[in-house]
Amino acid sequence: MKNVIEFQATLSRGAFQFDMKCAFGDGITGIYGPSGHGKTTLLQLISGLLSPDSGFISIGGEVVFDKAQKKDTPSRYRKLGFVFQEGRLFPHLSVEENLCYGERLLPRSQRQIQFDDVVSTLEIGHLLKKKPEQCSGGEQQRIAMGRALLKSPQLLLMDEPFSAVDVALREQILIYLVRIHRKYRIPMLVVSHDLPDILRLTDEILMVRDGRVEAFGKYLDLVLSRKMLPRSSGEGLLNVISLYVHEVDKNTGITTLTGEQGKRKVKVHCDACSEGVALGREVKVSVPPGDIAISLQPVPNISIQNQLEGTIKRLLYENGQVVCLVDVGFPLLVEVTSSSTKRLDLEVGMNVFCLFKSMSVRVCEIS
Ligand SMILES: Nc1ncnc2c1ncn2[C@@H]1O[C@H](COP(=O)(O)OP(=O)(O)OP(=O)(O)O)[C@@H](O)[C@H]1O
């Protein structure tokens, strides 16, 4: 995969020292880390809102900052779109004028993304004549995304796009972000301190701590290399699995999803799949590792519908909790207490059943 962004920069802000080197490809990368550790600073440096003390930044092959060459392209000339936490729309302009704001800075020849196309992708056509204050939080976020897209950017930067909205709207914003990425193939850097939100979008994660890159890679690799184990119980981890719609039972509302994993067919029941999802469609679902129980045998006469058989591949001990990686045809992370691990004599190589309710399976993306 070609790197779209090459980044190396230092910045001193009082006691806070920022020093990062990283490169990003054309997919979605989640920037994850605790509050105050430099996630926003990274985006601000890439966008030109802040100037590094030293370093080099290139976007899409174009050098936008090079301390040695005294080059520092002003933010408005960098080919990127920035979506802030709270949207930051111009209150005195209509939605339509807000959308056109970014586009207007571009010569016509460089406008690769069309206004009507963006309006229909983000479903904001009915809002065009309104003022931002007359729009809901989720609508304002979509307008901000539209404004960023209409700059025909080579890169989209999203700083906590979910934090100012409630849970239901978060889901919607996630869906629009995936839609934008699929349609326009613009690389995205998405900052969040909520790991599940990031994982619903991507498994490519840059972990930031103390102004530095703590780790960078695929989510499961980071977990298995112990770089991303929860520091406290209930924090963070999530299974995100791609499956296909196999059957929808209209009477019970239960959807059966399947995945062809090697020679095995794995079935997962879920009751959150929206009506009208066509058979055969690919869906991404999430299951929290803490919602999964381990049993040594299948359990008959129980309401729990999902009982996936698999083999324990790894046991990772952290803070009295155990994260167990079970291969059920796909890798499944399961959180168990260390006392249960002892009681069941769980070991690598054992055959087990992973039990979880259909209600624990949440759909996070329908392709
Ligand atoms: N304008 C500023 N002047 C001086 N220091 C600042 C300024 N803005 C932020 N900082 C400091 O820089 C550090 C990194 O801040 P940054 O906003 O990048 O963190 P973050 O990881 O994005 O946090 P959050 O998740 O809370 O947004 C913090 O210690 C913060 O106090």
The ligand as a Tripos MOL2 file, in Angstrom:
@<TRIPOS>MOLECULE
LIG
   31    33     1     0     0
SMALL
NO_CHARGES

@<TRIPOS>ATOM
      1 N1         -2.9620   26.0380   22.8970 N.pl3     1 LIG1
      2 C1         -2.1910   25.2780   23.6720 C.ar      1 LIG1
      3 N2         -1.1330   25.7910   24.3020 N.ar      1 LIG1
      4 C2         -0.3320   25.0170   25.0810 C.ar      1 LIG1
      5 N3         -0.5370   23.7060   25.2950 N.ar      1 LIG1
      6 C3         -1.6070   23.1540   24.7210 C.ar      1 LIG1
      7 C4         -2.4880   23.8980   23.8740 C.ar      1 LIG1
      8 N4         -3.4530   23.0530   23.4140 N.ar      1 LIG1
      9 C5         -3.1740   21.8380   23.9400 C.ar      1 LIG1
     10 N5         -2.0720   21.8970   24.7140 N.ar      1 LIG1
     11 C6         -1.4700   20.7620   25.4500 C.3       1 LIG1
     12 O1         -0.9770   19.8250   24.5130 O.3       1 LIG1
     13 C7         -1.1700   18.5090   24.9950 C.3       1 LIG1
     14 C8         -1.8280   17.6430   23.9270 C.3       1 LIG1
     15 O2         -3.1120   18.1460   23.6520 O.3       1 LIG1
     16 P1         -4.0410   17.4830   22.5400 P.3       1 LIG1
     17 O3         -5.2420   18.3920   22.4000 O.co2     1 LIG1
     18 O4         -3.2590   17.2010   21.3360 O.co2     1 LIG1
     19 O5         -4.4530   16.1120   23.2500 O.3       1 LIG1
     20 P2         -5.5500   15.0490   22.8160 P.3       1 LIG1
     21 O6         -4.9080   13.7200   22.9220 O.co2     1 LIG1
     22 O7         -6.1580   15.4100   21.5000 O.co2     1 LIG1
     23 O8         -6.6380   15.2090   23.9550 O.3       1 LIG1
     24 P3         -8.2500   15.1550   23.8990 P.3       1 LIG1
     25 O9         -8.6220   13.7370   23.6410 O.co2     1 LIG1
     26 O10        -8.6530   15.6100   25.2940 O.co2     1 LIG1
     27 O11        -8.7060   16.1010   22.8270 O.co2     1 LIG1
     28 C9         -1.9770   18.6140   26.2830 C.3       1 LIG1
     29 O12        -1.1070   18.4360   27.3580 O.3       1 LIG1
     30 C10        -2.5180   20.0100   26.2500 C.3       1 LIG1
     31 O13        -2.6260   20.5160   27.5440 O.3       1 LIG1
@<TRIPOS>BOND
     1     1     2 1
     2     2     3 ar
     3     2     7 ar
     4     3     4 ar
     5     4     5 ar
     6     5     6 ar
     7     6     7 ar
     8     6    10 ar
     9     7     8 ar
    10     8     9 ar
    11     9    10 ar
    12    10    11 1
    13    11    12 1
    14    11    30 1
    15    12    13 1
    16    13    14 1
    17    13    28 1
    18    14    15 1
    19    15    16 1
    20    16    17 2
    21    16    18 1
    22    16    19 1
    23    19    20 1
    24    20    21 2
    25    20    22 1
    26    20    23 1
    27    23    24 1
    28    24    25 2
    29    24    26 1
    30    24    27 1
    31    28    29 1
    32    28    30 1
    33    30    31 1
@<TRIPOS>SUBSTRUCTURE
     1 LIG1         1 GROUP 0 **** ****
